[in-house]
Amino acid sequence: MPKENNNEELRPTKMRGVAFPKAKYGVILAVIIIIVVNLIYYKETIFSFFR
């Protein structure tokens, strides 16, 4: 039984007080950043399709 209680908190002691965001928010943020960077980088190519 005591071994199960040790597995509950796997983070290092200095990081236990840090609140981590949910993983799905990180994925959404990464996708948004990729889309924005691609829009900036390929702006002329994308707008040339609409002309």
Stockholm file with secondary structure:
# STOCKHOLM 1.0

chainA/1-51         MPKENNNEELRPTKMRGVAFPKAKYGVILAVIIIIVVNLIYYKETIFSFFR
#=GR chainA/1-51 SS CHHHHHTSCCSCGGGTTSCCCCHHHHHHHHHHHHHHHHHHHTHHHHHHHTC
#=GC SS_cons        CHHHHHTSCCSCGGGTTSCCCCHHHHHHHHHHHHHHHHHHHTHHHHHHHTC
//
